[in-house]
Amino acid sequence: MFESVAPRPNDPIMVVMEKCKADTRPEKIDLGVGVYKDSSGITTILKSVKLAEEMWNREETTKTYVGTVGNQDFCKDMLELMLGADSQALKEGRIGAAQTAGGSGALRLGAELLKVAAPNATVWASTPTWANHIPLISDAGMRMGSYPYYNRETLGVDFEDMLTYLDGHAKRGDIILLHGCCHNPTGADLSPEQWDRLAPFMEERGLFPFIDLAYFGLGRGMKEDTYGLRKVVQTCPEVLLAASCSKNFALYRERTGLIAAITQSSEKAKVLKSQFGAIQRKLISMPPDHGAALVTRILRDESLRKIWVEELAEMRERVLGLRQLLSEALNVQGGEAMAAAIKNQNGMFSTLPLSPEHTERLRDEHAVYLMPSGRINIAGANASNIPRLAEAILAVH
Ligand code: LMR
C-alpha cells in the first residue's frame, strides 16, 4: 500500500527549526521560526494565560463538544479587539465568524469558502509571503498569483509597482491577500497613507480583500496594527479576515484563531457562518477549545486583561528595543541600508539582503540560524549577542 509513497520535504521554516534544535553549540542564535522569546531565549507562558488557566481548571465542568463554529464569545471579543467596539459591521451583526485551529486553520477555512463563492477567481499574494500561504490556499483548490511587494534592494515596499501590477493583472472578483501588520517575512508594512489609497483602489476595482492578521499588538501598538484592517472594513463591502492568537497571547500550540467574513447584511453573515461550520465539520469537525476559552476569559476579566495588555506591551517593546540595537550595530560601512530598514520595519521579522549561501555560512561558521530567504526573527536575539550577530552578518554579507 505505502510502497510508492515518497518522503516529502517539510516547509523551510520547519526545516530550519529542526536543524537549530539539533545543533548543540551553546552559542547558537535562533532567528528561525517566528515565535517570540524573552531575553533568556525562552517562549514563556504569559502570566495572564496562567492565571486564566488556573481559574478555568477550577471552573470547567465539561469537555463536551462546543460546535463546528467553536466558541462564539471568543469570536465576538476578538472582533471587538481588532475592529473596535464601535465597528458598524459588528453593531449591525454583519460578520459571520468561526473559531479555528490557529491562524492557519483560519486561512484554510477562508480559502475553502472562496472555493465555494468564487471558484474561478485568483488569490493574489505578496512577493514574498509567508511560506505556508501558498500551500494552504492553493491546496483548497484556489488559483494563486503574486504581486510585487518587497524590494530586496531598497528593503522597502514597492507600493506603486504593487498597485500598477494589480491594476493590470487582477480581475474584478479576484482576491488580494494582505498582511494586516508585521509583514511576514519582511517586516515591511504599508503605511497608513498607503492603506488609505489601497482600500478605495480595491473597492473601485471590485477586488476582494483577504486580510491575515497574525501578529497584531506586536508591531507598533494595537491601534496602529489594526489601522489597515479597519480602513479596509470601512471601505470595502466584503472582507475576509483570518486572525491568530499564537503570538500575541503566546498560545502557539493551543491552535487558537478565527475566520470572519464581513458582509453587507446580517442575513448573509448567518449564511457565511453556516458555511464555515459545514466546512470545518468536514475538515476537522471542530476546533480545539482550550486556547479560545482562555482568551475569552482574559478579555472579559478586567484584571487579567490589564495584565495581558502589559505583557503584550512588554513583548512589543522588547522587539522594538532589539531592532534599535541591531540597527545601531549594523550601521557601519556596508550595513547602512540594513540598519535603516531594521529600525523602520515592524514586528518580529525582517528580510535581509542575504543569499541562501550567506545564510548557510551564518549557520556553519557562526551558529546563527535564519531562513534561507534572509528572514530573521529578531525576537530570537538578545542584547548580549547582538554585537556578535551584527559582526557575523557583516562578515558574510
Ligand atoms: C513563522 O512564520 O515562522 C511562524 O508563523 C510559524 C509558522 O508556523 O510558520
Residues whose N, C-alpha, C, O or C-beta is under 5 A from the ligand:
A	BS01	LMR	I13 G32 V33 G34
